[in-house]
Amino acid sequence: MNTLALLSCVCLLVNPRVSTAFAPASKLSARDVRSQVSFPDRIRYAGESQLWSANEAVNGDILISGLDTKETPSSNNITDEIIAATNDGPSAATKQPQSTESLPQSQAEEETKPSFPLVLWRFSRPHTLIGSALAIPSISLLAAPTYKVFFTTRTLVALTYAAVPSLLMNLYITGLNQITDVEIDKINKPYLPIAKGDLKKSTAIGVVLAAVVVSLIMSVCNPVLSTSGLQVALWGSFVLGTVYSLPPFRLKRHPLLAAFCIVAVRGTIINAGFYSHALSAAFSSTKEAAAGFGVLHCLLNDWKCAFSSLFFGVFGIVIALMKDVPDADGDRIFDIKSFTVRIGQKRVFRTMKNLLVALFGVSGGALMKWATMSPTLGATTRRGLTGLGCLLAGYFTYKEAKDVNPEDSGEVYDYYMQLWKLFYLSYLALPLVK
């Protein structure tokens, strides 16, 4: 046994990596020190010119960065520092200044902050903005006497003049809702710009005020293009959007009144208002004729206007109530008595899903039957294809809902955004029913 022990000691002394460990610290080179402190999976070497940092000891992975070729620490000092850093105790590692190469946290956050145009785009709630942008040309094309008449300079001017203030009004309504719901959004929608901290509340107030002022001025300043239909669409949206969000009214706290606001804007006000505007500003031959195309006249005497208002009014109910399903937690905390809070997420989700399936089913069946009575082959084809599209949309709505857990906010929100895509497609298909 003694002989084996003696032979083992001789072998260790012959090994050059081991022999340097017993050499005096003053005789060790930097290369020798690096080989000496090669503890596997515990230590990694990172150059000879940096200082020790407390951030260099994380989860037991020690970073040796204090070695210098002019003054090499002894193995005992290195070991002491390693033990101290590993045990999170006080050591020289915690007393030295950090590397100057690391940026301050605030400066790093400032550099990663998104640009103002991107923040403004998110602030506008793009899915609602896209809906408004698609609605105006689709309604105008539905109101056109023929498809050919739509593609004229006069129509383009009237359409553009309606689109600009309506998009600004959309920005005002969605922006005002975010400004008054900051604390709720920190729970329900923490990714929104104000709740996330990407947009100051004062800046947001300035944006919505500028948007609503320009929108309302455009509704009255032009004697030809500022039609009664455009005024109804913009002023109606302004009034209902304001009382929906702003105290002391804050109608969003009352489920029936909140649903009425959204249905009125998405249904009658937008569809009938812009339908009337298109007839007056783009397709009327005289001022007297233009004056006769009021909103109420269009609703009562034009089946296309009535159909559009009814269809998107029902769709607006689905959007209004489905929107609240993933927001149940924040609404409950801040005493927002939505239907979801009152009767539960499952019942609201299933009811709105069934209502939308029924809307697509009834509309699709009616259009396909109507297609068989159309006087021309073109009308038959258009209405038949639109009816078939409605039936497919209803099937998609039903099928996608089967895998959704109504109490999972993430799943419901994804499903809700799918409904917006069907909303867009509905507007794109709307002119085909004429």
Buried (B, 14 or more C-beta within 10 A) or exposed (E): EEEEEEEEEEEEEEEEEEEBBEEEEEEBEBEBBBBBBEEEEEBEBEEBEBBBBBEBBEEEEBBBBBBEEEEBBEBEEBBBBBEBBBEEEEBBBBEBEEEEEEEEEEEEEEEEEBEEEEBBBBBBBEBBBBBBBBBBBBBBBBBBEEEEEBEEEEBBBBBEBBBBBBBBBBBBBBBBBBBBBEEBBBBBBEEBBBBBEBBEEEBBEEBBEEBBEBBBEBBEEEEEBBBBBBBBBBBBBBBBBBBBBBEEEBBBBBBEBBBBBBBBBBBBBBBBBBBBBBBBBBBBEEEEEBEEBBBEBBBEEBEBBBBBBBBBBBBBBBBBBBBBBBBBEBBBEEEBBBBBBEEBBEBBBEBBBBBBBEBBBBBBBBBBEBBEEBEEEEBBEBBBBBBBBBBEBBBBBBEBBEEBEBBBBEBBBEBBEBBBEBBBBBBEBBBBBB
